[in-house]
Amino acid sequence: MGQAAEIDYTARHQSFEDWFQTPLGRSLLADQRAQVDRLAGKLTGARQLHVALSHRLPLATGTDFSQRILTTPTWQDDMPDGVAVSDADELPFPGDSMDLVILHHTADFSPYPHQALREASRVLRGEGSILLIGFNPVGLWGLRRLVSRHGAGPWGGRFLLKSRMEDWLRLLDFTIESTDSCFFRTPLQSAAFNESRGLVERFCANRLLPLGAYYCILAKKRVYSRLPRKPAWRSQKVIPIPARGAVGASRGYSGKGYPED
């Protein structure tokens, strides 16, 4: 708790939002939007919740949900209708009220990432889906974060392991539907350095080496059916047991505890 309080997450959110205006940031956001549209486009329901870092970075705007809600951690003057201001670890919605929850780098930039996942699970109805996007600490982007001197842009995020996020989701009773490693570009703004993109994509085409900049996890919330209660014994169906004699009743048993002569 104390370590989380030392970090200015508001400043990091703003820095990350500004980074999305760079050429590399715009390319990353376009790739993420395509991935979310591909996965969320197959889902239907009444309410979609996007837990975002900024209202200027919307995802899944064309999905087939009757109501699309977006939350951001800070209030800004130009926020449109349908945007709620709340922290990811304390969502202002009742339980079992959403059909799809999208977490866009929420765990990367939240003071309490595990609680943020618990909140997403709480507001999600049974059989609802969660779509989680997080930076990959394995590969060139994770290495770029390690050598970064300042926590600006995406380099101020946590970069949690995909396997850890999947474990957390399973502990919250989710079934992992799919996991993809995405965006095989070098973490450099210069286009010249990204000429190697095709080589990296071919190298990782078999997905044995998840070296993409981010991962995208689609998981479904499990629902356990209640066990039916056993019916109470009815007195008229109870078979009387003889007080003396054999354990099993013979054909001539009279019901009085003694066999008939």
VOMIPA-120318 format. One record per residue (C-alpha): residue number from 1; residue in one letter; x negated, y negated, z negated. Coordinates in nm, 2 decimals. Each point is the difference from the previous one (the first is absolute). Layout:
{site NUM "a" {X Y Z}};
...
***
This chain:
{site 1 "m" {0.00 0.00 0.00}};
{site 2 "g" {-0.28 -0.24 -0.09}};
{site 3 "q" {-0.19 0.06 0.32}};
{site 4 "a" {0.31 -0.06 0.21}};
{site 5 "a" {0.05 -0.34 -0.18}};
{site 6 "e" {-0.35 -0.11 0.10}};
{site 7 "i" {0.08 0.02 0.37}};
{site 8 "d" {0.19 -0.29 0.17}};
{site 9 "y" {0.23 0.21 0.21}};
{site 10 "t" {0.19 -0.30 0.13}};
{site 11 "a" {-0.32 -0.13 0.16}};
{site 12 "r" {-0.08 0.34 0.14}};
{site 13 "h" {0.35 0.02 0.15}};
{site 14 "q" {-0.04 -0.34 0.17}};
{site 15 "s" {-0.35 0.10 0.13}};
{site 16 "f" {0.13 0.32 0.14}};
{site 17 "e" {0.29 -0.18 0.17}};
{site 18 "d" {-0.24 -0.25 0.15}};
{site 19 "w" {-0.22 0.28 0.13}};
{site 20 "f" {0.30 0.14 0.20}};
{site 21 "q" {-0.03 -0.32 0.21}};
{site 22 "t" {-0.34 0.11 0.13}};
{site 23 "p" {-0.04 0.20 0.32}};
{site 24 "l" {-0.08 0.32 -0.19}};
{site 25 "g" {0.28 -0.07 -0.24}};
{site 26 "r" {0.26 -0.05 0.27}};
{site 27 "s" {-0.11 0.33 0.17}};
{site 28 "l" {0.03 0.19 -0.33}};
{site 29 "l" {0.34 -0.14 -0.07}};
{site 30 "a" {0.12 0.08 0.35}};
{site 31 "d" {-0.12 0.36 -0.04}};
{site 32 "q" {0.17 0.03 -0.34}};
{site 33 "r" {0.33 -0.13 0.14}};
{site 34 "a" {-0.02 0.26 0.28}};
{site 35 "q" {-0.06 0.28 -0.25}};
{site 36 "v" {0.28 -0.11 -0.23}};
{site 37 "d" {0.25 -0.04 0.30}};
{site 38 "r" {-0.09 0.35 0.12}};
{site 39 "l" {0.06 0.16 -0.34}};
{site 40 "a" {0.28 -0.22 -0.14}};
{site 41 "g" {0.18 0.00 0.33}};
{site 42 "k" {0.10 0.36 -0.06}};
{site 43 "l" {0.16 -0.09 -0.34}};
{site 44 "t" {0.35 -0.13 -0.07}};
{site 45 "g" {0.18 -0.12 -0.31}};
{site 46 "a" {0.16 -0.30 -0.16}};
{site 47 "r" {-0.29 -0.19 -0.16}};
{site 48 "q" {-0.36 -0.05 0.09}};
{site 49 "l" {-0.25 -0.16 -0.24}};
{site 50 "h" {-0.33 -0.14 0.11}};
{site 51 "v" {-0.24 -0.07 -0.29}};
{site 52 "a" {-0.23 -0.25 0.17}};
{site 53 "l" {-0.28 -0.23 -0.09}};
{site 54 "s" {0.15 -0.29 0.20}};
{site 55 "h" {0.33 -0.06 0.18}};
{site 56 "r" {-0.21 -0.10 0.30}};
{site 57 "l" {-0.11 0.36 0.05}};
{site 58 "p" {0.32 0.18 0.06}};
{site 59 "l" {0.02 0.37 0.10}};
{site 60 "a" {0.28 0.22 0.14}};
{site 61 "t" {0.22 -0.29 0.12}};
{site 62 "g" {0.18 0.21 0.26}};
{site 63 "t" {0.10 0.30 -0.21}};
{site 64 "d" {0.35 0.13 -0.01}};
{site 65 "f" {0.09 -0.11 -0.36}};
{site 66 "s" {0.30 -0.21 -0.08}};
{site 67 "q" {-0.20 -0.20 -0.25}};
{site 68 "r" {-0.37 -0.09 0.00}};
{site 69 "i" {-0.15 -0.15 -0.31}};
{site 70 "l" {-0.35 -0.14 -0.04}};
{site 71 "t" {-0.19 -0.09 -0.33}};
{site 72 "t" {-0.31 -0.21 -0.05}};
{site 73 "p" {-0.19 -0.07 -0.32}};
{site 74 "t" {0.00 -0.38 0.04}};
{site 75 "w" {0.25 -0.26 0.10}};
{site 76 "q" {-0.06 -0.22 0.30}};
{site 77 "d" {0.20 -0.29 0.15}};
{site 78 "d" {0.06 0.16 0.34}};
{site 79 "m" {0.14 0.33 -0.12}};
{site 80 "p" {0.32 0.10 0.19}};
{site 81 "d" {0.31 0.16 -0.14}};
{site 82 "g" {-0.02 0.36 -0.10}};
{site 83 "v" {-0.34 -0.03 -0.17}};
{site 84 "a" {-0.03 0.06 -0.37}};
{site 85 "v" {-0.29 -0.11 -0.22}};
{site 86 "s" {-0.12 0.28 -0.23}};
{site 87 "d" {-0.31 0.19 -0.10}};
{site 88 "a" {-0.03 0.35 0.16}};
{site 89 "d" {-0.02 0.16 -0.35}};
{site 90 "e" {0.33 -0.16 -0.11}};
{site 91 "l" {0.26 0.01 0.28}};
{site 92 "p" {0.33 -0.18 -0.07}};
{site 93 "f" {0.22 0.27 0.15}};
{site 94 "p" {0.21 0.28 -0.16}};
{site 95 "g" {-0.11 0.36 0.02}};
{site 96 "d" {0.10 0.22 0.29}};
{site 97 "s" {0.09 -0.30 0.21}};
{site 98 "m" {-0.24 0.02 0.30}};
{site 99 "d" {-0.02 0.24 0.28}};
{site 100 "l" {-0.35 -0.10 0.12}};
{site 101 "v" {-0.28 -0.17 -0.18}};
{site 102 "i" {-0.31 -0.14 0.19}};
{site 103 "l" {-0.31 -0.07 -0.20}};
{site 104 "h" {-0.24 -0.21 0.21}};
{site 105 "h" {-0.33 0.01 -0.18}};
{site 106 "t" {0.19 -0.03 -0.33}};
{site 107 "a" {-0.23 0.23 -0.19}};
{site 108 "d" {-0.30 -0.17 0.14}};
{site 109 "f" {0.09 -0.34 -0.13}};
{site 110 "s" {0.21 0.08 -0.31}};
{site 111 "p" {-0.13 -0.04 -0.36}};
{site 112 "y" {0.18 0.33 -0.08}};
{site 113 "p" {0.02 0.22 0.31}};
{site 114 "h" {0.13 0.31 -0.18}};
{site 115 "q" {0.29 -0.20 -0.15}};
{site 116 "a" {0.07 -0.15 0.34}};
{site 117 "l" {0.05 0.35 0.14}};
{site 118 "r" {0.22 0.09 -0.30}};
{site 119 "e" {0.22 -0.31 0.07}};
{site 120 "a" {0.03 0.10 0.36}};
{site 121 "s" {0.11 0.35 -0.10}};
{site 122 "r" {0.25 -0.14 -0.25}};
{site 123 "v" {0.19 -0.22 0.25}};
{site 124 "l" {-0.01 0.27 0.27}};
{site 125 "r" {0.30 0.23 0.02}};
{site 126 "g" {-0.04 0.38 0.02}};
{site 127 "e" {-0.10 0.12 0.34}};
{site 128 "g" {-0.12 -0.36 0.08}};
{site 129 "s" {-0.33 -0.06 0.16}};
{site 130 "i" {-0.31 -0.20 -0.10}};
{site 131 "l" {-0.25 -0.13 0.26}};
{site 132 "l" {-0.33 -0.09 -0.15}};
{site 133 "i" {-0.29 -0.19 0.17}};
{site 134 "g" {-0.34 -0.02 -0.17}};
{site 135 "f" {-0.36 -0.07 0.10}};
{site 136 "n" {-0.23 0.30 0.05}};
{site 137 "p" {-0.31 -0.01 -0.23}};
{site 138 "v" {-0.16 0.27 0.22}};
{site 139 "g" {-0.16 -0.13 0.32}};
{site 140 "l" {-0.12 -0.33 0.14}};
{site 141 "w" {0.26 -0.21 -0.17}};
{site 142 "g" {-0.07 0.15 -0.34}};
{site 143 "l" {-0.37 -0.06 0.06}};
{site 144 "r" {0.07 -0.36 0.10}};
{site 145 "r" {0.18 -0.06 -0.32}};
{site 146 "l" {-0.29 0.14 -0.21}};
{site 147 "v" {-0.25 -0.24 0.16}};
{site 148 "s" {0.24 -0.30 -0.02}};
{site 149 "r" {-0.13 -0.27 -0.23}};
{site 150 "h" {0.33 -0.17 -0.04}};
{site 151 "g" {0.35 0.15 -0.06}};
{site 152 "a" {0.15 -0.20 0.30}};
{site 153 "g" {0.25 0.14 0.24}};
{site 154 "p" {0.05 0.37 -0.01}};
{site 155 "w" {-0.33 0.06 -0.18}};
{site 156 "g" {0.17 -0.11 -0.33}};
{site 157 "g" {0.22 0.30 0.01}};
{site 158 "r" {-0.05 0.33 -0.19}};
{site 159 "f" {-0.03 0.24 0.29}};
{site 160 "l" {0.15 0.30 -0.18}};
{site 161 "l" {-0.06 0.35 0.13}};
{site 162 "k" {0.28 0.15 0.21}};
{site 163 "s" {-0.01 0.32 -0.21}};
{site 164 "r" {0.06 -0.20 -0.32}};
{site 165 "m" {0.30 -0.17 0.15}};
{site 166 "e" {0.14 0.33 0.11}};
{site 167 "d" {-0.06 0.15 -0.35}};
{site 168 "w" {0.18 -0.30 -0.16}};
{site 169 "l" {0.30 0.05 0.24}};
{site 170 "r" {0.02 0.37 -0.08}};
{site 171 "l" {0.00 -0.08 -0.37}};
{site 172 "l" {0.30 -0.22 0.07}};
{site 173 "d" {0.18 0.29 0.17}};
{site 174 "f" {-0.07 -0.10 0.36}};
{site 175 "t" {-0.06 0.23 0.29}};
{site 176 "i" {-0.26 -0.12 0.24}};
{site 177 "e" {0.15 0.00 0.35}};
{site 178 "s" {-0.30 -0.13 0.20}};
{site 179 "t" {-0.34 -0.17 -0.05}};
{site 180 "d" {-0.18 -0.19 0.28}};
{site 181 "s" {-0.34 -0.17 0.02}};
{site 182 "c" {0.03 -0.31 0.21}};
{site 183 "f" {-0.19 -0.28 0.17}};
{site 184 "f" {-0.34 0.12 0.11}};
{site 185 "r" {-0.17 -0.33 0.04}};
{site 186 "t" {-0.31 -0.13 -0.16}};
{site 187 "p" {0.07 -0.26 -0.28}};
{site 188 "l" {-0.16 -0.28 0.19}};
{site 189 "q" {0.16 -0.30 0.16}};
{site 190 "s" {-0.23 0.00 0.31}};
{site 191 "a" {0.16 0.18 0.30}};
{site 192 "a" {-0.35 0.11 0.11}};
{site 193 "f" {-0.03 0.23 -0.30}};
{site 194 "n" {0.33 0.16 0.07}};
{site 195 "e" {-0.10 0.14 0.33}};
{site 196 "s" {-0.07 0.32 -0.19}};
{site 197 "r" {0.36 0.03 -0.08}};
{site 198 "g" {0.06 0.27 0.26}};
{site 199 "l" {-0.29 0.20 -0.12}};
{site 200 "v" {0.12 -0.01 -0.36}};
{site 201 "e" {0.35 0.10 0.11}};
{site 202 "r" {-0.13 0.30 0.20}};
{site 203 "f" {-0.22 0.10 -0.29}};
{site 204 "c" {0.30 0.00 -0.24}};
{site 205 "a" {0.26 0.12 0.25}};
{site 206 "n" {0.03 0.34 -0.18}};
{site 207 "r" {0.06 -0.19 -0.33}};
{site 208 "l" {-0.25 0.22 -0.18}};
{site 209 "l" {-0.18 -0.33 -0.09}};
{site 210 "p" {0.25 -0.26 -0.12}};
{site 211 "l" {-0.21 -0.30 0.08}};
{site 212 "g" {0.28 -0.24 0.08}};
{site 213 "a" {0.03 -0.34 -0.17}};
{site 214 "y" {0.32 0.09 -0.18}};
{site 215 "y" {0.23 0.30 -0.07}};
{site 216 "c" {0.37 0.02 0.04}};
{site 217 "i" {0.19 0.24 -0.22}};
{site 218 "l" {0.36 0.10 0.04}};
{site 219 "a" {0.16 0.18 -0.29}};
{site 220 "k" {0.35 0.10 -0.10}};
{site 221 "k" {0.14 -0.01 -0.36}};
{site 222 "r" {0.12 0.35 -0.11}};
{site 223 "v" {0.33 0.06 -0.17}};
{site 224 "y" {0.04 0.29 -0.24}};
{site 225 "s" {0.35 0.15 -0.01}};
{site 226 "r" {0.14 0.07 -0.34}};
{site 227 "l" {0.03 0.36 -0.12}};
{site 228 "p" {0.36 0.10 -0.04}};
{site 229 "r" {0.11 0.07 -0.35}};
{site 230 "k" {0.07 0.36 -0.08}};
{site 231 "p" {0.37 0.06 -0.07}};
{site 232 "a" {0.10 0.07 -0.35}};
{site 233 "w" {0.10 0.35 -0.09}};
{site 234 "r" {0.37 0.06 -0.02}};
{site 235 "s" {0.12 0.20 -0.29}};
{site 236 "q" {0.23 0.22 0.21}};
{site 237 "k" {-0.29 0.10 0.22}};
{site 238 "v" {-0.22 0.12 -0.28}};
{site 239 "i" {-0.03 0.38 -0.02}};
{site 240 "p" {0.04 0.13 -0.35}};
{site 241 "i" {-0.30 0.20 -0.13}};
{site 242 "p" {0.07 0.31 -0.22}};
{site 243 "a" {-0.10 -0.02 -0.36}};
{site 244 "r" {-0.11 0.36 -0.02}};
{site 245 "g" {-0.09 0.27 0.25}};
{site 246 "a" {-0.17 -0.02 0.33}};
{site 247 "v" {-0.12 -0.33 0.15}};
{site 248 "g" {0.19 0.06 0.32}};
{site 249 "a" {0.37 0.06 -0.01}};
{site 250 "s" {0.13 0.33 0.13}};
{site 251 "r" {0.30 0.05 0.22}};
{site 252 "g" {0.21 0.09 -0.30}};
{site 253 "y" {-0.09 -0.31 -0.20}};
{site 254 "s" {0.31 -0.15 -0.18}};
{site 255 "g" {-0.14 -0.34 -0.08}};
{site 256 "k" {0.02 0.07 -0.38}};
{site 257 "g" {-0.36 0.08 -0.05}};
{site 258 "y" {0.05 0.39 0.01}};
{site 259 "p" {0.03 0.24 0.29}};
{site 260 "e" {0.33 0.17 0.04}};
{site 261 "d" {0.03 0.37 -0.07}};
***
